[in-house]
Amino acid sequence: MSRYVLNRTGTAQVQEVKFAVSPGPFYSCSAVTMPSDLAKKKAAKKKEAAKARQRPKKAEEVNGEGDKPESQENGVSEFNGVASLTKELDEFELKKTEARAVTGVLASHPNSTDVHISSLSLTFHGQELLSDTCLELNSGRRYGLIGLNGTGKSMLLSAIGHREVPIPEHIDIYHLSREMAPSEKTALQCVMEVDEERIKLEREAERLAHLDSECEKLMELYERLEELDADKAEMRASRILHGLGFTAAMQQKKLKDFSGGWRMRVALARALFLKPFMLLLDEPTNHLDLDACVWLEEELKEFKRILVLISHSQDFLNGVCTNIMHLHQRKLKYYTGNYDQYIKTREELEENQMKRFNWEQDQITHMKNYIARFGHGSAKLARQAQSKEKTLQKMVASGLTERVVNDKTLSFFFPACGKIPPPVIMVQNVSFRYSDNTPIIYKNLEFGIDLDTRVALVGPNGAGKSTLLKLLTGELLPTDGMIRKHSHVKIGRYHQHLTEQLDLDLSPLEYMMKCYPEIKEKEEMRKIIGRYGLTGKQQVSPIRNLSDGQKCRVCFAWLAWQNPHMLFLDEPTNHLDIETIDALAEAINDFEGGMMLVSHDFRLIQQVAQEIWVCENQTITKWSRDILAYKEHLKAKIDKHV
């Protein structure tokens, strides 16, 4: 059996596997063709950082929702200080790698296109996330990796992407986990440049074209380029970007002019363009709108190699996955089929397991009672008691069926907000644009919302869904018209950048005590935080050590205890696990105030929205059918343009 170890230079050696630390650079947005590429990538990063220091300090951004970027609202360009930000992120990822220990043995043949790793264990900061389990990834399968927040899903993907597990060298890996850094390159250039093999072959072909003696080799190069579809590379890259929401003009914009969410889309486009043998995607829909989510689902369901994705969207998992990996109690459990099939199979297996468990416990109780009653009776009864005792010992020795342990269920809670007479918010003849040089986002809007409003905002990127929420909260002012709000209304707005406002050095308990000093007792605050799924050590650990999903739960606890009358939720499901999303949906339905939702999660919209409003063509129109009918409408649009 082959065993590998990753040394400091990033090369693989055949020996006993023991990955205590692999302090190589973090390269989540580029293809990993071989482990020996690590040194090159490290040098490239240093060069990129050096270039960044010489770039202009300010640059304008374009946000696809038609919104003014968060960074510009605060008077600071996102491009400003990119070198230090990139360095800080790299150092943070390096610390995570150093705090991680991975062991495992390659059980499949080194030349196989399938990856089977036995005895896999993974620890982070001394906490065991995986223990003596198996990782099985077969070619042609698309795996959905699911599990509760904080169980180690992203950590496992990162360990695979860094080759801290013994992946054979001939399998190239692309791990997507963060956006592209701002640069002077266009979005289209950034996608095209990722195909290193094609670029090298084209350069070599150009060199050999002038040499008569190399005709045979030149023909071989042209054949390989034809296999790679090199003449269609730009068209294919453009098609992928278009599917992710980039217009022709946006594809020619420099990366420094995009917000972080759009640079994440560029990173995703690179991954889809490259078509690596193993593609690892961590919440790929987080920065997408419904249109792009539907397009990506259609794209990934055709992926023919090995795909492993983490997603909170049941709808997305159903559309893409052929298999489900459930990370539960430090083990990986495998199920055939999509998410719905996984739920059905798991329920059947657990039902049978509990029947077996109850039968065994009844048998054990019966035998123990018999032994206790007749073990010292007549010779005949004593022999029968001894026989039952031996049977009991054999049952225990062969291993008893374990009781089914279900995932912890949460119950989010939004406190009672009291009644406010309508109208709560009135929008009167409102128009909006960011400046005289930018397009009109909305024109002559007229509507009202009250405490019984339950609306989901949908529509293409750039239509201004987030902009509308900012207008209603007062973060932005209308260009024309008026927005009237009740004098006592309190609005709680959840958005994607809320976690950036957390003090990472404080624990969730300390942060909440600081934000709400009127709650004096720590035990009372502990109970409040516990309602949002943070318990035990999680409440007193620094927020920086929490997973992204756990940080989001801190934000929900903070938001809820503002006691708002209206909830404005802008992509609230990012980084949350499926169980937490269901708990959030239940809490929204129990909330006595109003709610407006922007989300790419079809299932959440289906659970909580009573109306669907389409933001498009500078106005808002009501969708007459449900959200699943809207999804079919989007699919029809995609098919029409194919």
N, C-alpha and C positions, 0 to 999 in steps of 0.2 A: 504494500500500500504506500503510495507516495505521500510524503509529508513536506510541507514548505514552511519557510520562515521569511519574513520581510525584514531586511536589514536597513540600516540608516540611509543607504543610498537609494533605496526603493527597489533593488533588484531581488529576484526570488532565488533562494537556494534550497536544495533538497536536504532537509535535516529535520530533527524533531521540531514540531510546531509549538511555539510559545510566544504569543504576541503580547508582551507586556506593554510596550509602547512603540508606535511607529511615527516618529516625529517628522514625517514628510510634510510638504506643503498641502494646503487644502485647495482642491481644484474642482469645485462643484459644477462649473459652467464650461467645461471642456472635455473632449473625449479622452478616455484613457485607453490607448491602444496597447501598450505594454507597460509593466511596472517600471522598466528602465527609463520611461519618459519623465519620471518625477523630477530629476535634476534639471531637465530642459524647461519644464513648466515653472520651476522655482526661479530660474534665471529670467524667464519671460515676465514673470510677475514683478521682479525687481525693476526690469526695464520699463514696464508699464507704469509703475509707481513713480519712477524718476521722470517720465514724460508728464505725468499728471501734475507734478510740482511746478512745471513750467507753463501750465495751461492758464487761461484767464480765470480770474477768481469768480466771475459771475456769468451766468448764461440763462437764457429763458427756457422754460420747460413747457411741454405740451402734455396735458393730462387727457386721456382718452374719454373721460366722462364729461368733457367740456368744463371741467372744474379747474379753478386756479389751484396749483399744487400747494400742499401744506407748507412746503419750504418757502414759497414765495409769499404766502400769507403772513409769515413771520418775518418777512424782509430778508430772508437768507436763501441764497441759491443752493439747490441740492448738489450742484457741481462743485460748489465751494468746499475746499478741504477734502476732496475725494481721496487723495493719497493717504491722508491720515485715517480716513474712515475705512478704506480698503485694508490698510495695515492693521487697524484695530480689529476688524472682522477676522482677518487671517490669524491674528494672535489668539483671538477667542476660540476659533475652530481648532487651533493647535493645542490650546489648553485642554479642550474637550478630548482630543485624541490622546494626549498624554495621561488624562485621567481615566482612559478606557483600557481595559484588558480583555483580549479575545483569545480563546483557544479552540482548536478544531482540527479534524483530520479529514483529508480528502478521501472519500470512499469510492468515488466513481473513477473510471479510467482517465488518466491525464490527457488523453487525446479526444475524449468524449465531448459532445456538444451539450450534454446534461451536466449539472453540477449537483453532486450529493456530498454533503459534509456531515460527518457524524461527530458525536461528543462535543457539540458546539456550546460554549459558555461565553457569557459577556457580562462584564461588570463595569460600573461607572461610579467613580468616587467611592469605591468599596461596596456599592450596592449591587447585588446580583440581579441582573435583568433577564438573562437566559441561563439555564442550568442543564447541562448534559442533554441537549436536544439535537434534532436533526434538521438540517437545511436542505431541502430538495427543490431544485429549480430545473424543469425540463424544457428543452427547446420546443418552441411552438405554443407554449402556454403563457397566459396572461394572469398574473397573480394579484389579488387584492389583499394587502396586508392590513389587518384590522386588530383592534384591541383598545383598551381604555387609555386615556391620556396618562402619560408618565410611565407606561409599561416598557418603553424602549423601542418603539417602532422606528422612529427617525434615527436612533442610535445604531440600530441594526443595519439600516440602509447605508448610513455613513460608513460603518465598518466594512461593508461589502464594497462600497465605492472607493475606499482607501486601500482595498486589497489586504485588509488585516485578517481576512479569512482566506484559505488557500484556493483561490480561483485559478484555474489553468491559464497560462500566459496567452494562449491563442484566442481567448475570449475577451474581446474589448468591451469596456464598461463605460457608460455615460451616466453620471449621477447628477441630477438636477435638484438643487436645494436653495439656490439664491440667484438674485438678478445679476445681469451683466453690469460691470462698472462703467460709469460714464466715459465716453471717449469721443474722438473726432471722426470715427468711422460711422458710416450710415448703417441703418438697421439691416439693409440688404447685404452690405459688405460683411457685417458680423456673422450673418448666417452662412454666406458663401465660404468664408475663410475657414470654417470649422472642418471642411472636407480636405484634410491635409494630403491624403493620398492622391486625390484628383489634381490638386494644385501642383504637387511634386511631379506627377506624370506629365502635366501640360508644360511645365518648365523644361523638363527633360526632352519632350518631343520638339519643343521650339529650338532647343540647342542642337539636337540631332538632325533637324530638317536641313541644315546647311552642310551636312557631311554626307557625301555620296557613299562612303564605305559602311555606313550604319543603317542601310535601308531595311535589312531584316529586323534589326532591333526596333527600328522606328515603327514597322508594321505591327510588331508585338505590342508596343505602347498604344497605338491607335486602337487595336483590338480590345485592350484593357479599358481604355477610355470609353469605348463604345459600350462595354459591359456596365460601366459606371454611369452611362447616360450623360456624359460630360457636356454634350452640346445642349442638353435640356436642363442643366444644373440651375442656371439663373431663373428659368421659368418655374422650376419646381420650388426653389426658395421663395420666389414671389408668391406662388400659390399658397404656400404654408403661411406666410406672413399675412396674406389677405384673409385666410381662414381664421386667423387669430385677431382680426380686426384692424389691420394696417391698410390704409388706403395707399394708392400708388405714390401720392405725395409724401405720406408718412414714411414709406420705405426708403426714401431718399434723404430723410432728415438724419442729422447726426445724433448719436446715442446720448450725448450730453444734454440734448434738448428734450429728453423724455423723462417722465417720472419713474420712480422705482418699479411701480406695477407694470409699466410698459416695457421696461428693460427686462423684467422677469419673463414677459411674453417673448422677447427676442431670444432669451436663453432657452425657452421651451421650443421655439422654432428651430434653433440650432440642433437640439436633440432629435427632433422629428426629421430634419434634413439629413443628418448623419446616418440614421438607421443603424445604431450599434448592435452588437449581438446581444448585449444585456443592457436594458434601459431601466433605470431606477428613477421613479418620479415621486416626490414627496409633496402631496397636496397640489397637483398641477392646476386645479381649477380655482385656486384661491384668488388669483388676480384676473379672472375672466368673467365676462358677463354671460347671460344665458345663451346668446347667439354663438359665442366662441366655445362655450361648454358643449353645446350640441355638435358643433363642427369637430371638436377634439374627440368626442365620444365616437363619432363616425370614423375618424382617422385611426384611433388606437385599436378599434375592433378588428382592423386589418393587419395589425402588427404580427409578424410571422416568427419572431425569434423568442427571446425571454424578456418579458415585461413584469416588473414588480412595482406596484403603485400603492401609496397610502392615500386614501380618500375618505372624507366624512360623508360623501354623497351616496346614499343607497342607490339612487337612480343611475348615477354614473357607473358605480360598481356593477350594477345589473347589465348595463349596456356594453361594458368592456370586458369583464373578467370571465375566464374559463375555469378558474380555481380561486379558492379563498384560503389564506393562511391566517389563522387566529392565534395571536400571541396571548396566552392565558396561563397564569400561574407559572411563569418562567419557562413555558414549553411552547413549541410551535405545533399546532394541530392543523391538518390539511383536509380540505373538503373539495369535492368536484362540483363544478357548476358556478353560477353567479351568486350574488348575495341572497336573493330570495330562496334559491335552492339550498344554500348554506343554512339559513334559518330553519327551513323545513327538516333538513337532515339532522341538524344539531338537536332540534326538539325531539325527534324520533330516537336518536341515540341516547339522549339524556333520560328520556322516559324509560327506555329499556334498561339503562344503567341503574336508575332508581328502583325499578322492579327487582332487578338482580340483587341490589344492595339490601332492600327490605326483606327479600327471601332469605338471604344469607344471615341477616341479623336475627330473623325469626328462628332459623335453624340453630344458631349459636345459643340464643336464649333458651330454647327447648332443651338442647343437650346439656347446658350448664345446670339447668333446673333438675334434669334427670340424674346427673352425676351427683349433685348436692343431696338429692333425696335418697338415692339407692346405692351410692358408692360404698356405704358401710353396712348394707343389708345382707340378705342371704347370698350364698355363693353364686347362684345363678344371676341374681340382679346385679351383684358386684361385677361379674364378668361382662354383662351388658353395659354397665356404666364405664368400665375400662375401655370397651370397644368404642363407645361414643366419644370418650376422651381422646383416643387415638385418631378417630375421624375428625374431631375438632382441631387437633394439632396439625393434621394434614391440610385442612382447609386454610388455617392461618399460614402454614409454611408455603403453600402454593400461591398465596396472595389473595387478599379479600378485595372485593369491589369497593371503590371509594364512593362516598356520598357526593352527589353533584353539588359543586360550588358555583353559584351564579355570580355574574359580575355585579358589583355594587350598584344599586340604583340610586339616582339622585332625585331631589325634588327642589328645583329652583323656586324662588319666591320673590314676587314683587309686592311690597307692602300696599295696603289700601291707601288710595290717594284722595278720597273724598270726591264730592260732586261739584262740578262747575256748570252753570247754566249755559246752553249754547247761545250764540256761536262761540266756540273756543278760539279758532283761527279762521279768519276770512281773507281770501286772496282776491283782490279787486283789480282787474285790468293790468296785471303785472307783466312786464317785459324785462328781459335781462340779457346783458352781454358784459364780458369782462372789461373791454375797452373799445374805443372807436375802431381799432384795427382788427378786432376779433369778430367772428361770426355771431349772430344773434342766437342765443340758446333757447329762449322762450319768448313768445309774443302773445300779449293779451290773454293771460291766464285768468280764469274766473272759477273759483270753487271754494268750498268751506269744509272744515274737518272738525269733528266733535269727539267726545269721549267714547262714542260707540263706533268710531271709524276703525276699520281693520283692512288696510290697503297694502298690496304689494306693487311696487313700481318696477316695471320691466321695460325693455327696449334696447336698441343697439348701443354700442359704446359711442360716447361722444354726445349722446342725447341729453345728458345733464341730470341723471337721476340723483347723484350725490349733491349736485348743485341745488336742486330743489329742496333737499333737506336742510342745506345750509341757509337758504333763503328763509325757510320757515322758522329756523332757530334764531335768525338775526345775525349769523356770522357773515352773511352777505346782504347787501341792500339792493332792492330792485332798481333797475335803470329807469323804469317808468312804473306808474301804478303804486298800489299800497297794500301792505300786509298788516291786518289788524289782529292783535292777540288780546285775549282776556288778561286783565291786569294781574290775576293771581295764578295764571297757568305756569307750571314748572315742566320743562322739557328735558328728558334724558336722552342724549344722543350717543349711541355706540358706533364707533367707526374703526377702521383697520389700523389707525395709528395710535389708538388709545393706550396700547401696551408700552409705547415709547415714553409715555408720561409717568410710568411707574418708577419709583426710586428702587433701583435694582439691589442696592446695598441693604435695604430694609427687608424684614420678613413680611409676609402677608399680614400677620397679626400686628406688627409694629406700624405698617403702612395704614391699615384701617383705623388703628387707635389714633394715629396722627391726623387722619382725615376727619374723623368723627370723635373729637375729644369729649363730647357730651356723654359717650358711653365709657364709663369709668372702669367697670369690671372686665378683666381679661377673659374670664370664663363666659361672660355674656357675648363678648366679641368672638370668641372661639366658636360658639354655637352659630352665630351669624355666618361666619366664614365657612363653617362645616356644611351649611345648607347648599353651598356652591361646589361641593366635592373636594374641598381641601381639608384634610384631616391629619392628625398626628404631627409627624416631623415636618410635613409640608407647610404647616402654619407658621413654623418658627425657623425654617430654612431661608436663606437669602433668596429674594425673588429671582436673581440671576441664575440660580441653580435649578429653577423650575422649568418644565417643558413649556413650549409655546401655548399649548392647550391649557395648562395650569395657570399661566399668566393671564389668559383670557378670562378665566374664572374669577381671578382677583378683580379684574375690571368689571365683571358683572356684579360682584358683591358691592363694589364701590358705587356703581351706577344705581343699583336697586335701592340703596339706603339714602339716595338723594330724594327718594319718595316722589318721583315725577308723576304728572297727570298724563303725559304723552310719551310714548317710547318711539324714538326714531332710530331704527336699527339698520346700519349700513354694513352689509356683509358680516353678520354676527357669527356665522358658522365657521369662519376660517380658523383652523387649528383645533376645533372641537371634535371629540369623538362622537360616534353615532348615538350612544346612550345619552350623552350630554345634550345633544341637539334635541332629542326627544323630550328630555326634561325641560329644556328651554321652551319648546313648543307648548308643553302642558302649562308652564308658568304664564306664558303669553295669553293662552286661552282663559286662564283663571284671573288675569289682570283686569281690574275694573275700569282702567283708563283706555285711551286711544293708542293706536299703533300704525306706523308706516314702516314698511320693510323694503330694503333693497337686498336681493340675495340671488345667487346662482344655484341655490339648492331647491330643485323643483319640489322635493318632498316637504320641506319646511313650509314653502309657500302654500302647498296643498293643505297642510295641517292648520295654518293660522289665518290665512287671508280670506276675507269675504268678498273682496273686490280686486280685480286686476286692472291697473292703469298703465297704458302703454305710453311711454315718453318717446316721441318721435316727431320729426318735421316741425320743430319749434312749438309744439303744443302737447296736450295730454288728452287721450281718448280712453274711454272705458272699454275693456275687452268683454264681450258678451258671454263667453264660455269659460271653462276652467283652465287651470295652468297646464294640464296635460294636453289639452287641445291647442294651446299656444305653442307647446313643444313640437307637436306635429306640424304646425304652421311653419316653424323655423326649419324643420327637416325638409319640408317641401321647397322652401326657398333655396336651401343648399343643393338639393337635387336639381333644381332648375338651372343653377349656375355651373353645375359640373359639366 
